[in-house]
Amino acid sequence: MFSSYPEQSTDPTTLANELAIYSKQGTNPAEADLFLRTESNGFVYQLTRVYSAYVGSFANNNNYGSPPSEVTQKGGWTFLPGGLLFQYGFYGKAGATPSLGVIQFPVPFTNIPFWIDFAQYNSASSNSNLVVDSGTPPTNTGFNYRMNSSSADGIYWSAIGI
């Protein structure tokens, strides 16, 4: 058994005590997403986010992108209700993660993400400061970081945007 939702060009009209689930062009213009429209007040919620080109990094922690040859870059992405995109990952090299670098997102955001969080991982007890490189602002495809040492084993990060 399956359900089929032909792509709509506009949001359907709903009556009192009625919900509509339908597909229309979503965040990715090449593919349709599912939407929910509530009863007569007309609120619309995006329920899915489809990116066939990036299905290999959807909701997992696989290698992706083009990091420097000695660095591991693993991560994934998933969607949040309303069309938000949540991405996460690990970037590093045991004992010697570069003190400067670029962390790529598994999927490009539509705009610059509005939240980036990251933390340094050390298997040994060493401390260094980790910051977003203010000389190169984040983009929709990634962000630059800077540490005051290269003794970290890696960086765990996450980002939210559209």
N, C-alpha and C positions, 0 to 999 in steps of 0.2 A: 504494500500500500504506500502511496506517496501523494503529496500535494503539489500542485503546479500553480505558480503565481506569475502570470504574464506581466511583463514590465509595463507600468503605467506612466503616462507623461505628466499627470497631475495627481494630487492626493484625492482619494474618493470622498464623497459626502457620506457622513454617518448620521444615523438617527439616534434618538434617546435609547439608552440600554443596548447599544450596538457597538461592536469593535470591528475594525477592518484590518486584516493583515494582507499586505500587498508588496510587490516589488517595484522599485523605481531606481533611477540612477542615484547612486549614493556618493560617498566621498571619492571613490575611484571612478572617474567617468567612463572607464572601459567596461565596467561590470555592474550589474544590478545588486542592490542590497534589499533585505526585508525591512519593512516599516510597519508600525502599529499606529493606527489612528483611533483615538478614543471617541466616545459618544459625542453628542452635539456640541461640546465645547471645542472640539477640533484639535486637541493636542496631538502632535506627531512625534513618535519616538523611533529612532533608528535602532534596529535589533541586531543587525549583522554588519560586518565589514569584510568584503571579499577582495582579496588580492591574489589571484591565481599565480602571478609571477613570483610571489614571495611565500608560497605555501610551504616550502621547505623549512622555513624558520617560524612557522605559526605554532605557538603554544609548546615550544620545546626549548632545548638548550644545545643547538647544533652549531658547528663551525659555519661562519658566513663571512662575506665581504673579502677585502684585500688588505689584511694587516701586514706589517713587516714580517719577513720570513721567520724570524726567531720568536714571534709573539703569537700567543693563542688568542683568538677572538671567538667567543661563543655567546649565543643569545637567542632571543626570540621575541615574539610580539603577540598580543591579543587585543581584542577590542573591548571597550566598556560601553554600557548603554549610553545612547545619545550620540554615538559616533566618535567617542574618544578613543584614542589609540594609546595603549600601554606597551612600552618596550623595556627590555631588561637584558643584562649580559655581564660577561666577565672578559676582561682584557688584561693580558699579562704574560710574564715569563718568570718562572720560579727563580727567586733570589735576585733578579735583575730586570724588572720592568723598566723600560726607558723612562727617564725623568721628564721627558716631553713627548707628547704623542697625540694622535687623533683617534677618537673612538667613533666608529661608524655605527649608525642605527641599522638594524636589520631591514627596515622598511622606511623610505623617506616619509616624513610628516608632510602634511599639506602646507603648514606654516612652521615657523620656528616653534619648538615645543615650549610650553609655558612652565614646565617643571622638570628639572634634572637633579637627580640625587646620586651621589656615589661615595664609596668608602674604600679605603686602602686595605688590602689584605697582606699581612706579614706572618709567615710561619715562625720567624724569629722575633725577638722583642726589640724592634727598632721603630723609631718614630720619624715621620716626615710629614710635612704639610702637603696637602693635595688640594688643588684649586682648579676651577675652570680658567683657562688662559684668557685673561681679560683683553689681551692684544688681538685675539681672534674670536669674536663672538660666536656662539652656537649658530648652526644653520639647521635647515630641515633635514640634512643628511648625517649630521654628527656634531661633535664638539671637541675642542682641543683641551688638554689638561696639562698641568705642570705640577711636579713634585720637587722638593728641595733635596731629594736623594734618589738613587736608583736601586735601593735595597729592598723594595717591596716585591712581593710575589705576584701582585696583581691588583686590579681595581674591579669591584662590583659596582654596577651602575643601573639606574632605571630612569625612565623619562615618560612624561605624559603630554599629549598634545592632540591635535586634530589631523 
